[in-house]
Amino acid sequence: MPAQHFGSDSGEAVGERRNVVLSVVATWAGAVLGLLVLVLMALAGVLVDSQR
């Protein structure tokens, strides 16, 4: 019973590196989107306050 029974040995390092790159990109994209949402919410609050 082999320890790793999933995937193939060839190209495994490439797949691992791709997963790391994808996770880093996803993290940065999430951070940027979160900041963008916060900025938009702040702008909307300022606009609503200025209209009163």
PDB file with SEQRES, HELIX, SHEET and CRYST1 records, atoms N, CA, C and O in Angstrom:
SEQRES   1 A   52  MET PRO ALA GLN HIS PHE GLY SER ASP SER GLY GLU ALA          
SEQRES   2 A   52  VAL GLY GLU ARG ARG ASN VAL VAL LEU SER VAL VAL ALA          
SEQRES   3 A   52  THR TRP ALA GLY ALA VAL LEU GLY LEU LEU VAL LEU VAL          
SEQRES   4 A   52  LEU MET ALA LEU ALA GLY VAL LEU VAL ASP SER GLN ARG          
HELIX    1 AA1 GLU A   12  GLN A   51  1                                  40    
CRYST1    1.000    1.000    1.000  90.00  90.00  90.00 P 1           1          
ATOM      1  N   MET A   1       0.849  -1.197   0.000  1.00  0.00           N  
ATOM      2  CA  MET A   1       0.000   0.000   0.000  1.00  0.00           C  
ATOM      3  C   MET A   1       0.886   1.250   0.000  1.00  0.00           C  
ATOM      4  O   MET A   1       1.526   1.549   1.008  1.00  0.00           O  
ATOM      5  N   PRO A   2       0.931   1.967  -1.094  1.00  0.00           N  
ATOM      6  CA  PRO A   2       1.824   3.124  -1.186  1.00  0.00           C  
ATOM      7  C   PRO A   2       1.320   4.286  -0.332  1.00  0.00           C  
ATOM      8  O   PRO A   2       0.124   4.416  -0.070  1.00  0.00           O  
ATOM      9  N   ALA A   3       2.269   5.131   0.096  1.00  0.00           N  
ATOM     10  CA  ALA A   3       1.915   6.268   0.947  1.00  0.00           C  
ATOM     11  C   ALA A   3       1.128   7.305   0.147  1.00  0.00           C  
ATOM     12  O   ALA A   3       0.135   7.848   0.630  1.00  0.00           O  
ATOM     13  N   GLN A   4       1.584   7.577  -1.090  1.00  0.00           N  
ATOM     14  CA  GLN A   4       0.795   8.487  -1.928  1.00  0.00           C  
ATOM     15  C   GLN A   4       0.184   7.718  -3.073  1.00  0.00           C  
ATOM     16  O   GLN A   4       0.888   7.194  -3.937  1.00  0.00           O  
ATOM     17  N   HIS A   5      -1.108   7.658  -3.072  1.00  0.00           N  
ATOM     18  CA  HIS A   5      -1.820   6.895  -4.089  1.00  0.00           C  
ATOM     19  C   HIS A   5      -2.553   7.812  -5.054  1.00  0.00           C  
ATOM     20  O   HIS A   5      -3.246   7.337  -5.954  1.00  0.00           O  
ATOM     21  N   PHE A   6      -2.407   9.131  -4.877  1.00  0.00           N  
ATOM     22  CA  PHE A   6      -3.100  10.065  -5.767  1.00  0.00           C  
ATOM     23  C   PHE A   6      -2.086  10.800  -6.629  1.00  0.00           C  
ATOM     24  O   PHE A   6      -0.979  11.100  -6.182  1.00  0.00           O  
ATOM     25  N   GLY A   7      -2.472  11.087  -7.863  1.00  0.00           N  
ATOM     26  CA  GLY A   7      -1.594  11.827  -8.764  1.00  0.00           C  
ATOM     27  C   GLY A   7      -0.471  10.971  -9.291  1.00  0.00           C  
ATOM     28  O   GLY A   7      -0.324   9.812  -8.904  1.00  0.00           O  
ATOM     29  N   SER A   8       0.326  11.545 -10.180  1.00  0.00           N  
ATOM     30  CA  SER A   8       1.486  10.853 -10.726  1.00  0.00           C  
ATOM     31  C   SER A   8       2.747  11.561 -10.255  1.00  0.00           C  
ATOM     32  O   SER A   8       2.707  12.730  -9.870  1.00  0.00           O  
ATOM     33  N   ASP A   9       3.870  10.842 -10.288  1.00  0.00           N  
ATOM     34  CA  ASP A   9       5.114  11.440  -9.821  1.00  0.00           C  
ATOM     35  C   ASP A   9       5.609  12.525 -10.772  1.00  0.00           C  
ATOM     36  O   ASP A   9       6.203  13.512 -10.337  1.00  0.00           O  
ATOM     37  N   SER A  10       5.368  12.344 -12.060  1.00  0.00           N  
ATOM     38  CA  SER A  10       5.866  13.322 -13.023  1.00  0.00           C  
ATOM     39  C   SER A  10       4.991  14.570 -13.004  1.00  0.00           C  
ATOM     40  O   SER A  10       3.768  14.485 -13.114  1.00  0.00           O  
ATOM     41  N   GLY A  11       5.631  15.726 -12.863  1.00  0.00           N  
ATOM     42  CA  GLY A  11       4.897  16.982 -12.891  1.00  0.00           C  
ATOM     43  C   GLY A  11       4.213  17.308 -11.583  1.00  0.00           C  
ATOM     44  O   GLY A  11       3.394  18.225 -11.521  1.00  0.00           O  
ATOM     45  N   GLU A  12       4.540  16.565 -10.531  1.00  0.00           N  
ATOM     46  CA  GLU A  12       3.885  16.844  -9.248  1.00  0.00           C  
ATOM     47  C   GLU A  12       4.386  18.153  -8.655  1.00  0.00           C  
ATOM     48  O   GLU A  12       3.608  18.907  -8.071  1.00  0.00           O  
ATOM     49  N   ALA A  13       5.691  18.431  -8.801  1.00  0.00           N  
ATOM     50  CA  ALA A  13       6.245  19.679  -8.285  1.00  0.00           C  
ATOM     51  C   ALA A  13       5.641  20.873  -9.016  1.00  0.00           C  
ATOM     52  O   ALA A  13       5.389  21.916  -8.413  1.00  0.00           O  
ATOM     53  N   VAL A  14       5.411  20.717 -10.314  1.00  0.00           N  
ATOM     54  CA  VAL A  14       4.817  21.809 -11.089  1.00  0.00           C  
ATOM     55  C   VAL A  14       3.404  22.083 -10.603  1.00  0.00           C  
ATOM     56  O   VAL A  14       3.017  23.241 -10.442  1.00  0.00           O  
ATOM     57  N   GLY A  15       2.629  21.028 -10.368  1.00  0.00           N  
ATOM     58  CA  GLY A  15       1.271  21.203  -9.869  1.00  0.00           C  
ATOM     59  C   GLY A  15       1.271  21.857  -8.502  1.00  0.00           C  
ATOM     60  O   GLY A  15       0.438  22.718  -8.219  1.00  0.00           O  
ATOM     61  N   GLU A  16       2.213  21.444  -7.642  1.00  0.00           N  
ATOM     62  CA  GLU A  16       2.318  22.035  -6.307  1.00  0.00           C  
ATOM     63  C   GLU A  16       2.647  23.524  -6.409  1.00  0.00           C  
ATOM     64  O   GLU A  16       2.061  24.347  -5.707  1.00  0.00           O  
ATOM     65  N   ARG A  17       3.591  23.859  -7.293  1.00  0.00           N  
ATOM     66  CA  ARG A  17       3.971  25.263  -7.465  1.00  0.00           C  
ATOM     67  C   ARG A  17       2.788  26.057  -7.995  1.00  0.00           C  
ATOM     68  O   ARG A  17       2.560  27.190  -7.572  1.00  0.00           O  
ATOM     69  N   ARG A  18       2.019  25.459  -8.936  1.00  0.00           N  
ATOM     70  CA  ARG A  18       0.861  26.149  -9.493  1.00  0.00           C  
ATOM     71  C   ARG A  18      -0.182  26.398  -8.404  1.00  0.00           C  
ATOM     72  O   ARG A  18      -0.800  27.461  -8.357  1.00  0.00           O  
ATOM     73  N   ASN A  19      -0.370  25.416  -7.539  1.00  0.00           N  
ATOM     74  CA  ASN A  19      -1.327  25.594  -6.448  1.00  0.00           C  
ATOM     75  C   ASN A  19      -0.892  26.721  -5.518  1.00  0.00           C  
ATOM     76  O   ASN A  19      -1.721  27.507  -5.061  1.00  0.00           O  
ATOM     77  N   VAL A  20       0.405  26.799  -5.240  1.00  0.00           N  
ATOM     78  CA  VAL A  20       0.913  27.867  -4.377  1.00  0.00           C  
ATOM     79  C   VAL A  20       0.684  29.216  -5.039  1.00  0.00           C  
ATOM     80  O   VAL A  20       0.219  30.156  -4.394  1.00  0.00           O  
ATOM     81  N   VAL A  21       1.008  29.317  -6.328  1.00  0.00           N  
ATOM     82  CA  VAL A  21       0.814  30.578  -7.048  1.00  0.00           C  
ATOM     83  C   VAL A  21      -0.664  30.951  -7.061  1.00  0.00           C  
ATOM     84  O   VAL A  21      -1.015  32.111  -6.845  1.00  0.00           O  
ATOM     85  N   LEU A  22      -1.528  29.975  -7.314  1.00  0.00           N  
ATOM     86  CA  LEU A  22      -2.968  30.254  -7.348  1.00  0.00           C  
ATOM     87  C   LEU A  22      -3.467  30.719  -5.985  1.00  0.00           C  
ATOM     88  O   LEU A  22      -4.290  31.631  -5.908  1.00  0.00           O  
ATOM     89  N   SER A  23      -2.985  30.110  -4.921  1.00  0.00           N  
ATOM     90  CA  SER A  23      -3.442  30.515  -3.591  1.00  0.00           C  
ATOM     91  C   SER A  23      -2.960  31.926  -3.267  1.00  0.00           C  
ATOM     92  O   SER A  23      -3.688  32.703  -2.649  1.00  0.00           O  
ATOM     93  N   VAL A  24      -1.727  32.264  -3.683  1.00  0.00           N  
ATOM     94  CA  VAL A  24      -1.219  33.618  -3.447  1.00  0.00           C  
ATOM     95  C   VAL A  24      -2.033  34.633  -4.233  1.00  0.00           C  
ATOM     96  O   VAL A  24      -2.413  35.677  -3.703  1.00  0.00           O  
ATOM     97  N   VAL A  25      -2.302  34.325  -5.499  1.00  0.00           N  
ATOM     98  CA  VAL A  25      -3.098  35.231  -6.336  1.00  0.00           C  
ATOM     99  C   VAL A  25      -4.500  35.389  -5.757  1.00  0.00           C  
ATOM    100  O   VAL A  25      -5.036  36.497  -5.718  1.00  0.00           O  
ATOM    101  N   ALA A  26      -5.093  34.291  -5.309  1.00  0.00           N  
ATOM    102  CA  ALA A  26      -6.441  34.357  -4.734  1.00  0.00           C  
ATOM    103  C   ALA A  26      -6.440  35.201  -3.465  1.00  0.00           C  
ATOM    104  O   ALA A  26      -7.372  35.968  -3.223  1.00  0.00           O  
ATOM    105  N   THR A  27      -5.391  35.058  -2.655  1.00  0.00           N  
ATOM    106  CA  THR A  27      -5.305  35.847  -1.420  1.00  0.00           C  
ATOM    107  C   THR A  27      -5.220  37.333  -1.730  1.00  0.00           C  
ATOM    108  O   THR A  27      -5.934  38.137  -1.131  1.00  0.00           O  
ATOM    109  N   TRP A  28      -4.338  37.703  -2.676  1.00  0.00           N  
ATOM    110  CA  TRP A  28      -4.202  39.114  -3.048  1.00  0.00           C  
ATOM    111  C   TRP A  28      -5.488  39.644  -3.658  1.00  0.00           C  
ATOM    112  O   TRP A  28      -5.905  40.763  -3.358  1.00  0.00           O  
ATOM    113  N   ALA A  29      -6.123  38.842  -4.519  1.00  0.00           N  
ATOM    114  CA  ALA A  29      -7.375  39.284  -5.146  1.00  0.00           C  
ATOM    115  C   ALA A  29      -8.443  39.502  -4.077  1.00  0.00           C  
ATOM    116  O   ALA A  29      -9.193  40.476  -4.139  1.00  0.00           O  
ATOM    117  N   GLY A  30      -8.514  38.611  -3.109  1.00  0.00           N  
ATOM    118  CA  GLY A  30      -9.484  38.772  -2.028  1.00  0.00           C  
ATOM    119  C   GLY A  30      -9.217  40.023  -1.213  1.00  0.00           C  
ATOM    120  O   GLY A  30     -10.146  40.744  -0.850  1.00  0.00           O  
ATOM    121  N   ALA A  31      -7.935  40.285  -0.922  1.00  0.00           N  
ATOM    122  CA  ALA A  31      -7.588  41.479  -0.149  1.00  0.00           C  
ATOM    123  C   ALA A  31      -7.954  42.745  -0.918  1.00  0.00           C  
ATOM    124  O   ALA A  31      -8.521  43.680  -0.351  1.00  0.00           O  
ATOM    125  N   VAL A  32      -7.630  42.773  -2.201  1.00  0.00           N  
ATOM    126  CA  VAL A  32      -7.933  43.952  -3.021  1.00  0.00           C  
ATOM    127  C   VAL A  32      -9.442  44.153  -3.124  1.00  0.00           C  
ATOM    128  O   VAL A  32      -9.931  45.276  -3.007  1.00  0.00           O  
ATOM    129  N   LEU A  33     -10.179  43.065  -3.343  1.00  0.00           N  
ATOM    130  CA  LEU A  33     -11.638  43.177  -3.438  1.00  0.00           C  
ATOM    131  C   LEU A  33     -12.230  43.653  -2.113  1.00  0.00           C  
ATOM    132  O   LEU A  33     -13.148  44.474  -2.100  1.00  0.00           O  
ATOM    133  N   GLY A  34     -11.708  43.139  -1.002  1.00  0.00           N  
ATOM    134  CA  GLY A  34     -12.201  43.572   0.305  1.00  0.00           C  
ATOM    135  C   GLY A  34     -11.971  45.058   0.521  1.00  0.00           C  
ATOM    136  O   GLY A  34     -12.862  45.765   0.991  1.00  0.00           O  
ATOM    137  N   LEU A  35     -10.776  45.536   0.179  1.00  0.00           N  
ATOM    138  CA  LEU A  35     -10.480  46.967   0.316  1.00  0.00           C  
ATOM    139  C   LEU A  35     -11.380  47.791  -0.587  1.00  0.00           C  
ATOM    140  O   LEU A  35     -11.868  48.849  -0.188  1.00  0.00           O  
ATOM    141  N   LEU A  36     -11.601  47.308  -1.805  1.00  0.00           N  
ATOM    142  CA  LEU A  36     -12.458  48.027  -2.746  1.00  0.00           C  
ATOM    143  C   LEU A  36     -13.880  48.145  -2.193  1.00  0.00           C  
ATOM    144  O   LEU A  36     -14.503  49.202  -2.283  1.00  0.00           O  
ATOM    145  N   VAL A  37     -14.382  47.054  -1.625  1.00  0.00           N  
ATOM    146  CA  VAL A  37     -15.729  47.084  -1.040  1.00  0.00           C  
ATOM    147  C   VAL A  37     -15.781  48.072   0.120  1.00  0.00           C  
ATOM    148  O   VAL A  37     -16.744  48.828   0.251  1.00  0.00           O  
ATOM    149  N   LEU A  38     -14.742  48.069   0.966  1.00  0.00           N  
ATOM    150  CA  LEU A  38     -14.717  49.012   2.088  1.00  0.00           C  
ATOM    151  C   LEU A  38     -14.712  50.452   1.596  1.00  0.00           C  
ATOM    152  O   LEU A  38     -15.430  51.295   2.133  1.00  0.00           O  
ATOM    153  N   VAL A  39     -13.900  50.739   0.571  1.00  0.00           N  
ATOM    154  CA  VAL A  39     -13.837  52.098   0.020  1.00  0.00           C  
ATOM    155  C   VAL A  39     -15.185  52.496  -0.559  1.00  0.00           C  
ATOM    156  O   VAL A  39     -15.658  53.611  -0.336  1.00  0.00           O  
ATOM    157  N   LEU A  40     -15.804  51.583  -1.303  1.00  0.00           N  
ATOM    158  CA  LEU A  40     -17.110  51.897  -1.895  1.00  0.00           C  
ATOM    159  C   LEU A  40     -18.163  52.129  -0.814  1.00  0.00           C  
ATOM    160  O   LEU A  40     -18.998  53.024  -0.944  1.00  0.00           O  
ATOM    161  N   MET A  41     -18.128  51.327   0.252  1.00  0.00           N  
ATOM    162  CA  MET A  41     -19.085  51.527   1.337  1.00  0.00           C  
ATOM    163  C   MET A  41     -18.853  52.874   2.014  1.00  0.00           C  
ATOM    164  O   MET A  41     -19.813  53.565   2.353  1.00  0.00           O  
ATOM    165  N   ALA A  42     -17.598  53.252   2.214  1.00  0.00           N  
ATOM    166  CA  ALA A  42     -17.296  54.546   2.826  1.00  0.00           C  
ATOM    167  C   ALA A  42     -17.773  55.682   1.925  1.00  0.00           C  
ATOM    168  O   ALA A  42     -18.363  56.652   2.402  1.00  0.00           O  
ATOM    169  N   LEU A  43     -17.518  55.559   0.623  1.00  0.00           N  
ATOM    170  CA  LEU A  43     -17.974  56.589  -0.317  1.00  0.00           C  
ATOM    171  C   LEU A  43     -19.493  56.691  -0.304  1.00  0.00           C  
ATOM    172  O   LEU A  43     -20.041  57.793  -0.311  1.00  0.00           O  
ATOM    173  N   ALA A  44     -20.171  55.560  -0.284  1.00  0.00           N  
ATOM    174  CA  ALA A  44     -21.635  55.571  -0.262  1.00  0.00           C  
ATOM    175  C   ALA A  44     -22.136  56.238   1.016  1.00  0.00           C  
ATOM    176  O   ALA A  44     -23.100  57.003   0.980  1.00  0.00           O  
ATOM    177  N   GLY A  45     -21.487  55.954   2.141  1.00  0.00           N  
ATOM    178  CA  GLY A  45     -21.883  56.591   3.395  1.00  0.00           C  
ATOM    179  C   GLY A  45     -21.698  58.093   3.346  1.00  0.00           C  
ATOM    180  O   GLY A  45     -22.556  58.840   3.816  1.00  0.00           O  
ATOM    181  N   VAL A  46     -20.580  58.547   2.778  1.00  0.00           N  
ATOM    182  CA  VAL A  46     -20.327  59.986   2.664  1.00  0.00           C  
ATOM    183  C   VAL A  46     -21.365  60.625   1.756  1.00  0.00           C  
ATOM    184  O   VAL A  46     -21.878  61.702   2.057  1.00  0.00           O  
ATOM    185  N   LEU A  47     -21.676  59.964   0.644  1.00  0.00           N  
ATOM    186  CA  LEU A  47     -22.664  60.519  -0.289  1.00  0.00           C  
ATOM    187  C   LEU A  47     -24.038  60.605   0.368  1.00  0.00           C  
ATOM    188  O   LEU A  47     -24.742  61.602   0.212  1.00  0.00           O  
ATOM    189  N   VAL A  48     -24.419  59.556   1.104  1.00  0.00           N  
ATOM    190  CA  VAL A  48     -25.729  59.562   1.769  1.00  0.00           C  
ATOM    191  C   VAL A  48     -25.772  60.669   2.820  1.00  0.00           C  
ATOM    192  O   VAL A  48     -26.780  61.364   2.949  1.00  0.00           O  
ATOM    193  N   ASP A  49     -24.682  60.835   3.573  1.00  0.00           N  
ATOM    194  CA  ASP A  49     -24.652  61.881   4.599  1.00  0.00           C  
ATOM    195  C   ASP A  49     -24.719  63.268   3.975  1.00  0.00           C  
ATOM    196  O   ASP A  49     -25.355  64.169   4.522  1.00  0.00           O  
ATOM    197  N   SER A  50     -24.065  63.440   2.834  1.00  0.00           N  
ATOM    198  CA  SER A  50     -24.041  64.768   2.218  1.00  0.00           C  
ATOM    199  C   SER A  50     -25.388  65.112   1.590  1.00  0.00           C  
ATOM    200  O   SER A  50     -25.684  66.287   1.367  1.00  0.00           O  
ATOM    201  N   GLN A  51     -26.202  64.104   1.302  1.00  0.00           N  
ATOM    202  CA  GLN A  51     -27.501  64.380   0.684  1.00  0.00           C  
ATOM    203  C   GLN A  51     -28.545  64.781   1.718  1.00  0.00           C  
ATOM    204  O   GLN A  51     -29.567  65.368   1.365  1.00  0.00           O  
ATOM    205  N   ARG A  52     -28.305  64.474   2.990  1.00  0.00           N  
ATOM    206  CA  ARG A  52     -29.294  64.822   4.016  1.00  0.00           C  
ATOM    207  C   ARG A  52     -29.281  66.307   4.311  1.00  0.00           C  
ATOM    208  O   ARG A  52     -30.050  66.777   5.150  1.00  0.00           O  
TER     209      ARG A  52                                                      
END                                                                             
